[in-house]
């Protein structure tokens, strides 16, 4: 495991940041990707301070050119790509009748196209080395639709469909695995993308008595999936707070 390399998108906070720290503790070399360079620099320093090895690349996952550049930079820096954690995502919940078209477009671009671009960028390298593991972050909203989650759920259902389709397309001997991670309520910056104050208040009220998950909880699930032997494919993990009903 000490020689494996993991790319993590959305690494500047939340699940991505926690995953970078968790995997680096386990000996993975990590390539950190996000748009906020100051956060990436801080995280890189933290990984190195704890004895890990990290590099970073400022990346907008809605640009295929930038994601391809991320994969190329990882190969140049570390010589291989063993893990991709497609974590970057946004969740601007809203009622469809509100017609927040800009938010719909952003969700499709980040949550769906960003995942596809990540897969498309790393897959040639994984196919060449005949090994790899692609982790795509979906959500419990990718299993169940609720009012205001219609578009967000649509993007997360798509992540599950894309990941399962990729799993089935992988040929025998390629040794490329896929895992879908479906978190429930996690204390991250994800809710910061919601622009409707009423929805924010409702979420706060609905989860006021729930001990939400942390980024570290999800990072441990990711670490479990990637630590399995080559013949074991952990296809999907749903992880939610014990007190979360849906």
N, C-alpha and C positions, 0 to 999 in steps of 0.2 A: 504494500500500500504506500510505502514511503516515496515511491517514484511517480505516483499517479498525479495527474494534473486536472484540476477542475476549473471550468469557467463558470462564474456566477453573475447573472445579470440582476439588475435591481439591487446591487450590493451596498448601496449607500445607506441603507437603513433596514430596520425590521427583520424579516425572515432572511433576506439576502445577507445582511451583515452578520446575523447570528450563524448562518450556514458557513460563511467564510471562516469565522473563528472556530467553529466546531470541526470542520474538515481539516483546517490547518493544524489543530491540536492532534488530529489523528495521523498527521504526516503528509497530507496532501499539499502539493504546491497549488496556490490559488491565483487565478487571474480575475481581478475584480472589475466589473463593468457597471457603469451608471452614467448619468449626465452631470452629477455634481462632483467636480474634481476635488473640492476641498474635503468632502466626506470620504472620497476614495483614498486620498492621501493619509487622512487620519486612520482609516481602517488598515491600510497597508502598514503604517507605523506600528499599530497595535499588534498585528499578526507577527511582524518581525520582532517586536519587543518580547513576545512570548515564545520566540525560537522558531517561528514558522517562516515560510518563504512565500512572498506575494509580489505581484506586479499589478498594474492597473491600466485600463484603457478607457478614456471617456467615450461613451457610446450611447447613441440614441437608437433604441431597438426598432424604431419605425423606419429606419434607413437600412436597406439591405447592404448597401455599400459599407456603412459603418460597422455592421455586424460581421461582414466578411473581413473587414480590416481587423476586427477584434480576434477572429479565429487565426488570421495570418500572424498577428502580433504574438499570440499565444504559442504558435509553432516556432516562431523566431526566438522567443524567450525561453521556452521550456522543451521544445522538440516534439511535443505530442499533445493530444487532447483526449483525455480519458472520460471525463464527466462534463456534461453541460447541465447546469441548473437554470432552466428558463423560468426565472422568478419575477421579472419586471411585470408590473400590472397596475391598473387603476380601477377604482370602483365608484364613479360618480352616479350613485343611485338616483333615480327620478321616475316619476310617472310618465308613461309614454305620451299622455295628453299634454304634458308640459313642452313637448317638442324641442328638447335640448339637443338639437342635431349636432352641434359641435362636440358635445360630450359623447354622443353615439359614435361619431367618427373617431374620436380619440380612443375610445374603448376598443373598437374594431382594430385600429392601427396598432395599439400597444398589446392588447391581450391576445389577439389572433395572429395578425401579421408578424408581430414581434416574435411569437413562438415559432412560426413557420420560418422566419428569417434565421433564427438561431439554429434550427434543425438543418436548414439548407446550407448554412455556413460551415457547420462542423461535420456533417455526414460524410463528405468526400474523404476527410482525414481519417475518420473512424473506419470507413470501408477499406481504406488502403492499409491500415494497421490491423484490420480484422479484430477490432475490439472497441468497445465504447458503451457509455450509459447515458441516456438522455432522460433527465428528470424535468417534467413539466408541472408547474404549479397551477392546479385548477382550483376548486372550491366546493364546499358543500352546496353552494349555489349552482354548481354544475350538475347536481343531482335533483335539486328541488327549486322551483320558481316561486317567488313570492311577489306581492305588490311592490313596485318600485325596482325590482331586481330583473325585470324582463330582459333588458338589453345586456346587462352584466351577466346574468345567467346564460344568455345566449352565447356570449363569448366563452364562458367557462364550460358549457356543454361542448362547444367546438374544440376546446383544448383536449377534452377527453376523447372525442372522436378522432382527432388528428393523431393523438398518441397511440390509441388502440390500432388505428390503421397502419401507422408506422411499424408497430410491433409485428403485425401480421405480414407486412411486406418484407421484413428482414429475412434473408435467406439463411439456410442452414450453413453453419461454419463461419458466418460473419461475426458472431459473438457480440452483437450490438443489442443491448437491452433497453427497455423503456419503463418508466415508472410515472404514474400520475399521483400527485399528492393533493389531497382535497382537505384543506383546513376549514374548520369552523371559525368561530369568533376569536380573533387574535389581536392583541394590543399592539398595533402598528400604526403607521401613518396613512394606511389605506383609506380611512374614513375622511381624511383631510381633503380628498378630491370631491367630496359631496358638496354641492353648491346650494342645496335646498335646506334651509335651517330647520324646517319642520321635520324633515326626515332625520336629520342629525339628532334632534331632541327625542324623537320616537325611538331611535336606536339606543340612545343613552338610557331611556326609561326601561326599555325591554330587557336590557342587559345589565341593569343596575345591581341585580342580585346574583349575577353570574361571574364566577372567577374565570376570566378569559385566559386563553392560552398566551404564551409568550413566543417570541421568535425562536428562542432556544428550544422550545418544545417541538416546533416543526423541524428545526435543524437536526435534532436527534432522530426524527423519523427519516429524514433524508440520509443521514449517516448510516442508519440501519440498512436502508435499501442498497446503498452503494457498497456496503461491507460484505454482502453475501457472495459466496463463491460463484464462479462463472456460470454454473449450470442452474443457478437459482435466479429467477426473474420475479421480483416483487412488482407485480403489474399495477397495483393501485393501493393506496392507503388513504382512508378517511380518518381524520383526527379532529375531534371537537371537544370543547369543554364538557365535563361530565354533566353539568347542569343545563347544557344547551338542548332544547327540545327538538329543534329542527336542524 
